[in-house]
Each structure stands twice: as C-alpha cells, then as structure tokens.
Amino acid sequence: CESYSERVALLELLEAAREEFGDECVPELSGWVRLYHSHHTSVTGIGIFCQFRRMVPGVKIEIEFDSAWYTWA
C-alpha cells in the first residue's frame, strides 16, 4: 500500500502544504485535487481517498481514469 500512486501523490501534496503553511494548516485547507489514473481505482485507492478526505474535509477530489485494457491495446 505504501507505493500506491494515489497515496504518494496525496502525501506529497500534504507535505508541500505543511512546509508552506505549517502542520496545523491541514484541517483548514480548501480547494480541489485532480488525479488521473491509467486504470480504475482499486478498493485500496478508494480507502486512501477516504482517509485523505477525513484529514482534509475542505478539499474536493476529482478522479479521471482510462481503461488500461483499451489504452494499451
């Protein structure tokens, strides 16, 4: 689970916000995040998004994905 691209992307975003605004800023963040995935999100990925939303309720997550079966054909 540590190397899931969704997790890495959201952790990098949180780290950048903490460096810029301080550790206490996370619950107060607002805005949106757009993620693109080459295939549908797994159940683990959905769990990662849920954890992120619980930590940062003011940030909306938008996800776009392709079907890897058609993209690579």
CYANA upper distance limits for C-alpha pairs under 8 A (distance plus 0.5 A):
  1 CYS  CA      7 ARG  CA      8.41
  1 CYS  CA     44 THR  CA      8.04
  2 GLU  CA      7 ARG  CA      7.58
  2 GLU  CA      8 VAL  CA      8.09
  3 SER  CA      7 ARG  CA      7.58
  3 SER  CA      8 VAL  CA      7.04
  4 TYR  CA      8 VAL  CA      6.80
  4 TYR  CA     45 GLY  CA      8.02
  5 SER  CA      9 ALA  CA      6.56
  6 GLU  CA     10 LEU  CA      6.76
  6 GLU  CA     35 LEU  CA      8.39
  6 GLU  CA     45 GLY  CA      6.94
  6 GLU  CA     48 ILE  CA      7.73
  6 GLU  CA     49 PHE  CA      8.40
  7 ARG  CA     11 LEU  CA      6.52
  7 ARG  CA     45 GLY  CA      8.09
  7 ARG  CA     48 ILE  CA      6.78
  8 VAL  CA     12 GLU  CA      6.60
  9 ALA  CA     13 LEU  CA      6.80
 10 LEU  CA     14 LEU  CA      6.71
 10 LEU  CA     52 PHE  CA      7.99
 11 LEU  CA     15 GLU  CA      6.56
 12 GLU  CA     16 ALA  CA      6.68
 13 LEU  CA     17 ALA  CA      6.79
 14 LEU  CA     18 ARG  CA      6.62
 14 LEU  CA     26 VAL  CA      7.80
 15 GLU  CA     19 GLU  CA      6.66
 16 ALA  CA     20 GLU  CA      6.66
 17 ALA  CA     21 PHE  CA      6.29
 17 ALA  CA     22 GLY  CA      7.73
 17 ALA  CA     25 CYS  CA      8.04
 17 ALA  CA     26 VAL  CA      7.82
 18 ARG  CA     22 GLY  CA      4.98
 18 ARG  CA     23 ASP  CA      5.40
 18 ARG  CA     24 GLU  CA      8.20
 18 ARG  CA     25 CYS  CA      7.27
 18 ARG  CA     26 VAL  CA      7.57
 19 GLU  CA     23 ASP  CA      8.15
 21 PHE  CA     25 CYS  CA      6.50
 24 GLU  CA     28 GLU  CA      8.47
 25 CYS  CA     29 LEU  CA      6.77
 26 VAL  CA     55 MET  CA      7.68
 26 VAL  CA     56 VAL  CA      6.58
 27 PRO  CA     55 MET  CA      6.65
 27 PRO  CA     56 VAL  CA      5.47
 27 PRO  CA     57 PRO  CA      7.33
 27 PRO  CA     58 GLY  CA      8.01
 28 GLU  CA     56 VAL  CA      7.67
 28 GLU  CA     58 GLY  CA      7.43
 29 LEU  CA     56 VAL  CA      6.94
 29 LEU  CA     57 PRO  CA      8.46
 29 LEU  CA     58 GLY  CA      6.39
 29 LEU  CA     59 VAL  CA      7.09
 30 SER  CA     56 VAL  CA      8.22
 30 SER  CA     57 PRO  CA      8.26
 30 SER  CA     58 GLY  CA      4.84
 30 SER  CA     59 VAL  CA      5.20
 30 SER  CA     60 LYS  CA      8.32
 31 GLY  CA     58 GLY  CA      7.04
 31 GLY  CA     59 VAL  CA      5.28
 31 GLY  CA     60 LYS  CA      6.77
 32 TRP  CA     59 VAL  CA      5.44
 32 TRP  CA     60 LYS  CA      4.92
 32 TRP  CA     61 ILE  CA      6.21
 32 TRP  CA     62 GLU  CA      7.81
 33 VAL  CA     59 VAL  CA      7.49
 33 VAL  CA     60 LYS  CA      6.72
 33 VAL  CA     61 ILE  CA      5.40
 33 VAL  CA     62 GLU  CA      6.57
 34 ARG  CA     61 ILE  CA      6.55
 34 ARG  CA     62 GLU  CA      5.21
 34 ARG  CA     63 ILE  CA      6.40
 34 ARG  CA     64 GLU  CA      8.27
 35 LEU  CA     61 ILE  CA      8.12
 35 LEU  CA     62 GLU  CA      6.73
 35 LEU  CA     63 ILE  CA      5.39
 35 LEU  CA     64 GLU  CA      6.78
 36 TYR  CA     63 ILE  CA      6.41
 36 TYR  CA     64 GLU  CA      5.33
 36 TYR  CA     65 PHE  CA      6.07
 37 HIS  CA     41 THR  CA      7.95
 37 HIS  CA     63 ILE  CA      8.03
 37 HIS  CA     64 GLU  CA      6.80
 37 HIS  CA     65 PHE  CA      5.12
 37 HIS  CA     66 ASP  CA      7.25
 38 SER  CA     65 PHE  CA      5.95
 38 SER  CA     66 ASP  CA      5.54
 38 SER  CA     67 SER  CA      7.12
 38 SER  CA     68 ALA  CA      6.32
 38 SER  CA     71 THR  CA      8.37
 39 HIS  CA     65 PHE  CA      5.95
 39 HIS  CA     66 ASP  CA      5.58
 39 HIS  CA     67 SER  CA      5.44
 39 HIS  CA     68 ALA  CA      5.46
 40 HIS  CA     65 PHE  CA      6.31
 40 HIS  CA     66 ASP  CA      7.35
 40 HIS  CA     67 SER  CA      7.12
 41 THR  CA     45 GLY  CA      6.08
 41 THR  CA     46 ILE  CA      7.19
 41 THR  CA     65 PHE  CA      8.42
 42 SER  CA     46 ILE  CA      6.89
 43 VAL  CA     47 GLY  CA      6.79
 44 THR  CA     48 ILE  CA      6.79
 45 GLY  CA     49 PHE  CA      6.87
 46 ILE  CA     50 CYS  CA      6.75
 47 GLY  CA     51 GLN  CA      6.72
 48 ILE  CA     52 PHE  CA      6.73
 49 PHE  CA     53 ARG  CA      6.65
 49 PHE  CA     61 ILE  CA      8.21
 50 CYS  CA     54 ARG  CA      6.69
 51 GLN  CA     55 MET  CA      6.83
 52 PHE  CA     56 VAL  CA      6.43
 52 PHE  CA     57 PRO  CA      8.38
 53 ARG  CA     57 PRO  CA      5.37
 53 ARG  CA     58 GLY  CA      8.23
 53 ARG  CA     59 VAL  CA      7.43
 53 ARG  CA     60 LYS  CA      8.18
 66 ASP  CA     70 TYR  CA      8.36
 66 ASP  CA     71 THR  CA      7.33
 67 SER  CA     71 THR  CA      6.64
 68 ALA  CA     72 TRP  CA      6.44
 69 TRP  CA     73 ALA  CA      6.77
